[in-house]
Amino acid sequence: MRIEENVLIVDEPILEDKVDEFEVSVNQPQIEKIVIENDDLHASAMQILWCLDKKIEVNSDFLEKFFENVKVMD
């Protein structure tokens, strides 16, 4: 996981032991976009992403289907 300007790039597995660190990272105010480049995300990390009001780009054919079919309502 790395930050480039205002983009958080998730290029490593986010397993249960990294979910807290992940949540802190995605909630940083300067992060405007999150790019997912890894298929291995813990269910808690997916829930965190679904609840964010930030642009999310998914570069994974597997995970992209989840983001296409799940919409969080206010």
Backbone as numpy.savetxt, mean C-alpha at the origin, in Angstrom:
# Nx Ny Nz CAx CAy CAz Cx Cy Cz
11.01 -1.32 0.88 10.14 -0.16 0.88 11.05 1.06 0.88
10.71 1.99 -0.01 11.52 3.21 -0.08 10.64 4.40 -0.46
11.14 5.57 -0.14 10.42 6.80 -0.45 11.23 7.59 -1.47
10.57 7.97 -2.55 11.18 8.84 -3.57 10.26 10.05 -3.73
10.73 11.18 -3.27 9.95 12.41 -3.22 8.68 12.18 -2.43
7.52 12.24 -3.06 6.25 12.06 -2.33 5.61 10.70 -2.63
6.43 9.73 -3.08 5.93 8.41 -3.46 6.57 7.34 -2.58
5.74 6.50 -2.00 6.22 5.35 -1.24 6.16 4.14 -2.17
7.29 3.50 -2.39 7.38 2.34 -3.27 7.54 1.10 -2.41
6.58 0.20 -2.51 6.60 -1.04 -1.74 7.14 -2.13 -2.66
8.42 -2.43 -2.50 9.09 -3.39 -3.38 9.62 -4.60 -2.61
9.10 -4.80 -1.42 9.49 -5.95 -0.59 8.24 -6.48 0.11
8.27 -7.72 0.56 7.10 -8.26 1.26 6.78 -7.46 2.52
5.50 -7.24 2.74 5.04 -6.62 3.98 4.30 -7.72 4.75
5.05 -8.38 5.61 4.49 -9.47 6.40 4.05 -8.94 7.75
3.51 -9.80 8.58 2.93 -9.39 9.86 3.89 -8.56 10.71
5.16 -8.90 10.69 6.12 -8.18 11.54 6.45 -6.78 11.02
6.04 -6.44 9.80 6.32 -5.12 9.24 5.08 -4.25 9.06
3.93 -4.73 9.50 2.68 -4.00 9.27 2.68 -2.66 10.01
3.17 -2.61 11.24 3.20 -1.35 11.99 4.08 -0.32 11.30
5.25 -0.74 10.86 6.18 0.15 10.13 5.52 0.63 8.84
4.84 -0.27 8.15 4.14 0.06 6.91 3.07 1.12 7.16
2.29 0.94 8.21 1.22 1.90 8.52 1.78 3.29 8.80
2.87 3.36 9.54 3.51 4.65 9.82 3.98 5.28 8.52
4.56 4.49 7.64 5.09 5.01 6.37 3.98 5.56 5.47
2.91 4.80 5.29 1.85 5.25 4.38 1.09 6.46 4.92
1.09 6.65 6.23 0.36 7.77 6.83 1.18 9.04 6.96
2.40 9.03 6.48 3.19 10.26 6.50 2.51 11.29 5.60
2.36 12.52 6.07 1.62 13.53 5.30 2.26 13.84 3.94
3.57 13.70 3.80 4.21 14.02 2.53 4.01 12.93 1.47
3.55 11.76 1.88 3.30 10.67 0.93 1.96 10.92 0.25
2.00 11.11 -1.07 0.79 11.35 -1.84 0.38 10.15 -2.68
1.35 9.28 -2.95 1.08 8.13 -3.82 1.83 6.92 -3.28
1.20 5.75 -3.40 1.82 4.50 -2.98 1.85 3.58 -4.19
3.04 3.06 -4.49 3.21 2.15 -5.61 3.52 0.77 -5.04
2.67 -0.20 -5.37 2.85 -1.57 -4.90 3.52 -2.38 -6.01
4.72 -2.88 -5.73 5.47 -3.67 -6.71 5.73 -5.09 -6.23
5.04 -5.50 -5.16 5.27 -6.82 -4.59 3.93 -7.48 -4.31
3.82 -8.77 -4.61 2.57 -9.50 -4.39 2.35 -9.91 -2.94
3.38 -9.88 -2.14 3.33 -10.46 -0.80 3.01 -9.41 0.26
1.71 -9.11 0.40 1.25 -8.14 1.40 0.35 -8.86 2.40
0.61 -8.65 3.67 -0.22 -9.20 4.73 -1.63 -8.60 4.61
-2.64 -9.34 5.03 -4.03 -8.87 4.95 -4.21 -7.54 5.67
-3.52 -7.33 6.77 -3.62 -6.06 7.50 -3.07 -4.90 6.67
-2.03 -5.15 5.90 -1.47 -4.11 5.03 -2.47 -3.76 3.93
-3.17 -4.77 3.41 -4.19 -4.52 2.39 -5.32 -3.65 2.97
-5.75 -3.95 4.18 -6.81 -3.17 4.81 -6.37 -1.72 5.00
-5.14 -1.53 5.41 -4.62 -0.17 5.59 -4.70 0.58 4.26
-4.28 -0.06 3.17 -4.30 0.59 1.86 -5.72 0.93 1.43
-6.67 0.02 1.66 -8.04 0.26 1.24 -8.66 1.43 1.98
-8.17 1.75 3.16 -8.75 2.83 3.97 -8.08 4.18 3.76
-7.07 4.22 2.93 -6.34 5.47 2.70 -7.04 6.34 1.66
-6.85 7.62 1.81 -7.35 8.57 0.81 -6.15 9.09 0.01
-5.39 8.15 -0.54 -4.20 8.50 -1.33 -4.23 7.69 -2.62
-3.53 8.18 -3.61 -3.46 7.46 -4.89 -2.62 6.20 -4.69
-3.15 5.07 -5.19 -2.45 3.80 -5.07 -2.31 3.22 -6.46
-1.08 2.89 -6.82 -0.78 2.26 -8.10 -0.31 0.84 -7.81
-0.94 -0.13 -8.44 -0.62 -1.53 -8.18 0.02 -2.13 -9.43
1.28 -2.53 -9.31 2.00 -3.15 -10.42 2.11 -4.65 -10.21
1.00 -5.25 -9.90 0.92 -6.68 -9.65 -0.41 -7.17 -10.22
-0.36 -8.09 -11.16 -1.59 -8.61 -11.76 -2.48 -9.24 -10.72
-1.88 -9.93 -9.75 -2.65 -10.61 -8.70 -3.36 -9.60 -7.80
-2.63 -8.65 -7.25 -3.23 -7.69 -6.31 -4.12 -6.67 -7.00
-3.87 -6.39 -8.26 -4.67 -5.41 -8.97 -6.15 -5.78 -8.97
-6.45 -7.07 -9.04 -7.83 -7.53 -9.03 -8.53 -7.18 -7.71
-7.81 -7.24 -6.61 -8.39 -6.87 -5.32 -8.74 -5.38 -5.29
-7.84 -4.56 -5.82 -8.07 -3.12 -5.78 -9.15 -2.70 -6.77
-9.34 -3.45 -7.84 -10.41 -3.14 -8.79 -11.77 -3.45 -8.19
-11.84 -4.48 -7.35 -13.13 -4.96 -6.85 -13.51 -4.47 -5.46
-12.63 -3.81 -4.77 -12.92 -3.32 -3.42 -12.92 -1.80 -3.44
-14.01 -1.24 -3.01 -14.10 0.21 -2.90 -14.57 0.54 -1.49
-13.89 1.47 -0.86 -14.26 1.89 0.49 -15.20 3.07 0.38
-16.32 2.98 1.07 -17.31 4.04 1.03 -17.20 4.90 2.28
-17.45 6.19 2.13 -17.45 7.11 3.29 -18.70 6.93 4.09
